[in-house]
Amino acid sequence: MIIQISADGRPAEVLDIDDLTRFKVVVEGHLTGEEIQASLASLGRFDPPKHAWILIDALKTASDRENNSDWQLAFAGMVSYAASNGWLDDSGIEMRAHLEYISTT
């Protein structure tokens, strides 16, 4: 699962929804921290410079797989794996993603 942030200011987009073996935020272009946060606003929050905390429920909603029991089970496995590695916040509602910066020039 990839969360893509484009340089054009659009809200972040969740891609590769069925690939639950990876989880990252891809930032395209040279964006400021404020621009990254603005793009992530509906999904989570930017934790400069290398991470973001993404709301687990927001990922479920963005996936459009809420009625797919197989996907829900696999997603729960991904969250469990993240928890076992310390990648959930203390409340258990956000999952940490690393940021990958890609230059568009």
C-alpha positions as CSV (number, residue, x, y, z in Angstrom):
1,M,0.0,0.0,0.0
2,I,1.4,3.3,-1.1
3,I,0.2,6.8,-0.2
4,Q,1.2,9.1,-3.0
5,I,1.7,12.9,-2.5
6,S,2.0,14.8,-5.8
7,A,3.6,18.2,-6.3
8,D,0.4,19.7,-7.7
9,G,-1.3,20.1,-4.3
10,R,-3.9,17.4,-4.6
11,P,-4.9,15.4,-1.5
12,A,-2.8,12.3,-1.0
13,E,-4.0,9.2,-2.9
14,V,-3.9,5.6,-1.6
15,L,-2.5,3.3,-4.3
16,D,-1.7,-0.4,-4.5
17,I,-4.5,-1.1,-2.0
18,D,-4.2,-4.9,-2.4
19,D,-0.5,-5.0,-1.7
20,L,-0.4,-5.2,2.0
21,T,3.2,-6.3,2.2
22,R,4.6,-2.8,2.0
23,F,3.5,0.5,3.4
24,K,5.0,3.9,2.6
25,V,4.3,7.5,1.6
26,V,5.9,8.6,-1.7
27,V,6.4,12.4,-2.0
28,E,6.9,13.6,-5.5
29,G,8.7,16.8,-6.1
30,H,10.3,19.3,-3.6
31,L,7.5,20.0,-1.2
32,T,7.6,21.9,2.1
33,G,6.5,20.2,5.3
34,E,3.4,22.4,5.3
35,E,2.5,21.1,1.8
36,I,3.1,17.5,2.8
37,Q,0.9,18.0,5.9
38,A,-1.8,19.6,3.8
39,S,-1.9,16.7,1.3
40,L,-2.0,14.2,4.2
41,A,-4.7,16.0,6.2
42,S,-7.5,13.6,5.5
43,L,-5.3,10.5,6.2
44,G,-3.0,11.4,9.0
45,R,-0.1,13.7,9.9
46,F,3.5,14.4,8.8
47,D,6.3,13.6,11.3
48,P,9.3,15.3,9.8
49,P,11.4,14.5,8.1
50,K,11.1,10.8,7.4
51,H,7.7,9.5,8.7
52,A,4.0,10.0,8.7
53,W,1.4,8.7,11.1
54,I,-1.6,7.4,9.1
55,L,-5.0,6.8,10.6
56,I,-5.9,3.1,10.3
57,D,-9.6,3.8,9.8
58,A,-8.8,6.3,7.1
59,L,-6.9,3.6,5.2
60,K,-9.8,1.2,5.5
61,T,-12.2,3.8,4.2
62,A,-9.9,4.8,1.3
63,S,-9.5,1.1,0.3
64,D,-13.1,0.7,-0.5
65,R,-12.7,-2.8,0.7
66,E,-14.7,-2.5,3.9
67,N,-17.1,-5.3,2.8
68,N,-14.3,-7.7,1.6
69,S,-13.6,-10.1,4.5
70,D,-10.5,-11.5,2.9
71,W,-9.0,-8.0,2.4
72,Q,-10.0,-7.1,6.0
73,L,-8.3,-10.1,7.4
74,A,-5.1,-9.4,5.4
75,F,-5.2,-5.7,6.4
76,A,-5.6,-6.8,10.1
77,G,-2.5,-8.9,9.6
78,M,-0.6,-5.9,8.2
79,V,-1.6,-3.8,11.2
80,S,-0.7,-6.6,13.6
81,Y,2.8,-6.9,12.0
82,A,3.2,-3.1,12.4
83,A,2.2,-3.3,16.0
84,S,4.7,-6.1,16.6
85,N,7.4,-3.8,15.3
86,G,6.4,-0.8,17.3
87,W,4.9,1.1,14.3
88,L,1.6,2.0,15.9
89,D,1.1,5.0,18.1
90,D,0.2,4.6,21.8
91,S,-3.5,4.8,21.1
92,G,-3.3,2.1,18.4
93,I,-5.2,4.3,15.8
94,E,-2.3,5.4,13.7
95,M,0.3,3.4,11.8
96,R,3.8,4.8,11.0
97,A,4.8,5.0,7.4
98,H,8.3,6.0,6.1
99,L,8.5,8.7,3.5
100,E,10.3,8.2,0.2
101,Y,11.1,11.4,-1.6
102,I,11.2,11.3,-5.4
103,S,12.5,14.1,-7.5
104,T,10.4,15.1,-10.5
105,T,13.1,17.1,-12.2
